[in-house]
Amino acid sequence: MKAHMRQGWRMTFKHFHFVLLLFVYQLIWGFFLYRIIDNTVAPLLRRFPSASTTDRAVQTYMTEAQFQLFKTDLIDPYLWLIGGLFLARMLLTPLFNAGFFYSLHQQSKDGGNTRFLEGVRKTWKPITLLYWIQAVLLLAPAWWIFPKVLHILLKSDTASEVLTAIVPGALIWMLWGGLLHLLFLAMQFGAVSGDGIIHTLWLSIKRFASYVAISFLMWGIAVLLGLAVTSISMLWAGLFALILHQSYPLIQTLLKVWTIATQYHYLKSER
């Protein structure tokens, strides 16, 4: 695993310009998403009854919210806005993936310069198709889960009841999402490398245990580093902690690219 991680780091360093591009893309996406949530959720929370009020006031608030959601068109503009942002992300993210994955393949094959734009031109179609299929399979359970979650939120009296009902399904959904991510990532590698989608998928399944292990190792490094940065920011107030906290999103993006490069090198070396 160390060899794959070292080679993945070398490939990441050669694609540092892509790290910066991806960081800016995620920053812009996060800003717009934050503004939407802040402008919609904050006014609702300000109207929520205070802790000193009775349970009847809370029940009245929930009943009014249910009426506003289901009997009026109050939420329609927000749904259209969120849908537009989601569609933009569904169109732009595959382009980033196509350019980066293709550049990884060319870099590992013959070295030289990175080929991000060339990858976008040559491989955006299969990458986009795979990305959309993955998104559909990931969101498919929501058709069944969301109505049940909404029913639980409206009918439950305590937070413990909500967590008890929601957490098991959420964990299963997370596992499903992780499985889809790993398998479709392998298929996208096959699409840009010319090895074939089915061949690379079968390779990832055949070596699934080690593929999952190296993926979890990289994800674990990211989680531990995130906990370390959070702890330093909370316990060691100062200029260094402020700089570290503000720069962590860039570090997080670097770790994400390193993880993908390591996964690619592992599957490529096991062909």
N, C-alpha and C positions, 0 to 999 in steps of 0.2 A: 504493500500500500504506500509505503514511503516514496518509492520510485514514481508511482503515479501522481502523488501529491507534489513532488518536486517538479516533475515535468509539467503538471497542470499550472504550477506557479510560474514557470518560465513562459508558458503560453499566455497566461494572464498578463504578465508584465509587458509582453510584446503587444497586447491589445489594450494597453492602458487608456488610449484615446477612446476606445469603446466603453470602458468603465466610466469615463467622464461623461460621455454622451448618454449612457444609460442612467447615470445619476441625475443629470439634468431632466431627462424624460420623467423619471419617477418623482422628482421634486415638483415639476409642473403638475403632474397628475395628482399628487398628494395635496398640493395647494388648492386646486379646484374642488377636490373631494371634501377637504376640510371646510372650505367656505360654504359648500352646499349643506353639509351636516350642521355647521354652526348656525346658519341662517334658518334652518328648519327645526332642529331639535331644541336649540337653546330657548326660543320663545315658548315651546311647549313645557319645558322643564321649569321655567319661571312661573308657570301657572299651576304647577303641581302643588297640592296642599302641603303645608309645613308639617313638621313632626309633632307639633302640639295639637293638630286637628284630630278629629275623630275618624274612625274607620268609615263612617257613612260619607264623609267628605271625599275620601279617597275613592269609594265606590261610585259616587256621583261623577267624579272626574273621569274615571275609567268608562262609565256609561256614556258620558258626553263625547269622549274621544272615539269610542266605538261608533257612535252615531255619525260623527263628522267624517270618519274614514269610509264608512260603507253606504251612507245615505246622501252624501254630497260629493261635489267634484273638487273639494278643497285640495286633495292630494294629486290631482291630475297633472298640474304643471311640474310638480317635483318628479313625478314618474317619467314624464317626457324628458326632463333634463337629465335625470340619472340614466335613462335609456340611451340618450344621445352620447353621453360620456362613455357608457359601456360599449356602444357600437364603435366609437372612435378608438377605444383601447383594443377591441377585437380586430380592428383593421391595422393599427400601427404596431402592436406587439409582435405579430408574426414577421413583420419586415425586419425588426431588430433581431429576432431569432434567426431568420434566414441569413442575414449578413454575417452574424457572429459565428454561427455553426459552420457555414461554408468557409469562412476565414480560418477557423480552427483546423478544418480538414486540409486546406491548402498549406497552412503553416506547418502542420505536422508532416505533410507529404514531401514538400520541396523547399521549406523555409522561405526566406525572402520577406517581402512586404506583406502586410495584411491586406485582405481583399474583401472588405465589408460591402462596398457598393456593388462590386461584381457579384457577390453572393446574393444580394437583394434582387438583382436583375435575373439571375439564373435559377434561383430556387424558391422564390417567394410563393409560387403557386402550390407546390406540394406541402410546404411548411404551413401555409395559411390553412389549407384543407385539414391537415392533421390537427392544427391548433383549434379549429372550429369543432371538429369531431370530439376532441378532448373536452372542450367547454360544454358541449351538449351533454356528454356522458356525465360530467361533473355536476351539472345543474339539474339533470333529470330527477334526482331524488327530491329536489326542492318542491316539485309539483305535489308531492305527497307530504313532505315534512312541514313546509311553511304554514299551511292551514292548521295543522295540529299544534304547532308552536304558538300561533296566534290565539288559538282556543285556550291553550294552557295559560298564556299570559293574562288573558281576560278573566279566566275563571279561578285561578289560584289566588290564595289569600296571603301566602308568605313566599319569601325568596327561596327558602329551602325546598318547598314543593316544586317551584319552577325548575331549580337546578336538578332535583332528583328526576324529573320527567325529561329534561332536555339533554343533560350531559351524556347519557349512554348513546343516544342517537347522534349527537355531535361528534363523539369519538369515532363511531363507525363511519360517519361521513368523512372525517379527516383521514382515516385509513384508506378509504376508497379514493380520495383525492390524491394521497401519496402514491398509491399503486398506479393510478392513471398517469401521474406526472412522470414516474420512472419509465413506464412502458412507452409512453408517447415521446418522451425525450430520446429514448433509444431509436424509435422509428424516425424521428427527425434527423438524427445523426446519420441513419442509413440513407435518408433521402438526399442529403447534401454530399455524401461520400461516394455515391454510386454503387454501394454494396447491396442496395435494395432494402425496402422497408421491412419486408417479411423476414429476410435473413437476419437483420439486426435485431428485430423483435424476438426471433427465436433464440438468438445468442443471449439476449438479456434475460430471457426466461430460463435458459439452460444454466446460466451462471447467476441466477437471481439472488442467491444467498450472499455471495461475495459482492455483487452489484449493490444490494441493499446495505451491506456492511460499510462499504466505502462511502456510500451516500450519507448514511447516518453518522459516520465519523466526521465528515465535513460539516454536516448540519450541527453536530454537537459542538464543534469548534466555534461556529457562529453563535450558538446559544450561550456558551460559556463566556465568550468575549463580550456579548451583550450584557450578561449579568455582571461581569467585571466592570464594564464602563458605567452601568447604572449604580453599582455599589460605590465606585470612586466619586461619581457625581453627587451622591447623597451624603457620603461620609467625609469627603475631603473637599470642602468648599474652597474655591480659589480660582485663579486665572487658568491654571493647567486643567482643572476639572471642567471649566467652562469650555475651553478650546476642545478638549476631548469629547465632551458631550455634543458640541455643535458639529464636529467633524465625523461623528460616528456614522451618519447615513452614508457618507462616502466610503467608509471602511466596510459597512454592511454590503454595499454594492460590489466592492472589490471581492469580498468573500463569496458573494453569489456567483460572480464570474469565475472565480477560482474553483468553486464546487463543480460548475458545469464543465470547465476545462479538464478537471480531474476525472469526472465521469466519462467524458469523451475519450480521454487517453486510455482509461481502463478498458472500455469496450473495443477500442481500435486495436489495442495490443493483444486482445484475446481472440481475434478473428482466426 
